[in-house]
Amino acid sequence: MLYSVIVPAGLEKIAREELVERFGDKGALKILAPKPQRVLFHYAGNPRELLSLRTAEHLFLVVKKLPKMNRSRGSLAALSGSLARFNFSETFNCCRQMGLKLRKRVTFRVTSRLSGHRNFRRLDLQRVVERALREHGWHLTSRNPALDVWAEVHGDDGYLSIRLSPVEMAQRAYKQVHIPASLKPPLAYSMVRLSQPRPNDVFLDAMCGAGTILLERAFAGRYRYLIGGDISTEALDATVTNFGRQHQPRQFFHWDARALPLQPKTVDKIVCNLPFGETHGEPAHLTNLYRDCLRQFETVLKPRGRMVLLTSQRTLLDELLKQRRRLKVTQRLSVDVRGMRAWIYVIGLIR
């Protein structure tokens, strides 16, 4: 069967790596050509296993690759004819494997997405698909449909898909408390992966917010110790609530990341979402904050340690890193964060 996962823009390669790591050795996985914000792949195993992917925001069953969708409205007629002849029996079998409850009269709704210049609208695409599925005997509804159908056309490519994942795939069940500017878990997990987790890691998030990065590290595998801290008591309360009694050993501190109460060379990995300028006041204050934090991070990091930092302030961070000769940028990724362009820096400590 053909599947698709939606991932944050810029993290497609990390998502492909997770797929290969998790399912590549079973001989049931084949990843197709790269696409923006998604990974398309064939998988012959149990589709329920795919819900464990942590880089993905959504999981889809790709029901059908649509005929070539050019600018002409004739594309819609070709699509309608193609769907009229389509047999959905394998689709239904997969959906039942996922636990979706299908009655004799299948209920559905359609979400449509369209990019590029066309002689038809997104709503036209949606109505063509709705009409075709009704002719198969399906029942269109906006209230609790059995199947959430997505019709997407980008460039010449078009796909008809069914969303298999619940909302918890992107939001995570552990996220009981949110705070403003909190990271999406798939992005936090991708940052954790870039830190190259090891079982003996002492892992630090010095500006932990609601604890998303720390929790994603906890779920990523064994570790020696988790350390989190924040200047906001509200953020620390959110972290404590989201952790509950799980994931020991760990410790949380109310602190200022510019003055960490940690011994030098005691931390293996630092993963941190640095404050963005748009949410943190004057540029001069942000410059001082970044400079002081980098100094602290370099001090507490062990030789051969690694840090992964997220920021929208690329120019500022580049300039400050030039001043710290022991810190070497080994990778830099451009990502989308709540519609804003940001960068993930992977930084090593030179001995």
Secondary structure, DSSP 8 states (H G I E B T S, - for coil): -EEEEE--TT-HHHHHHHHHHHHGGGT-EEE-S-BTTEEEEEE-S-GGGGGG-SS-SEEEEEEEE-----SSTHHHHHHHHHHHT---HHHHHHHHHTT----SS-EEEEEEEEES--SS-HHHHHHHHHHHHHHTT-EE-SSS-SEEEEEEEETTEEEEEEE---THHHH-TT-----TT---HHHHHHHHHHT---TT-EEEETT-TTSHHHHHHHHHS--SEEEEEES-HHHHHHHHHHHTT-S-SEEEEE--TTS--S-TT-EEEEEEE---GGGS--HHHHHHHHHHHHHHHHHHEEEEEEEEEEES-HHHHHHHHHT-TTEEEEEEEEEEETTEEEEEEEEEE--
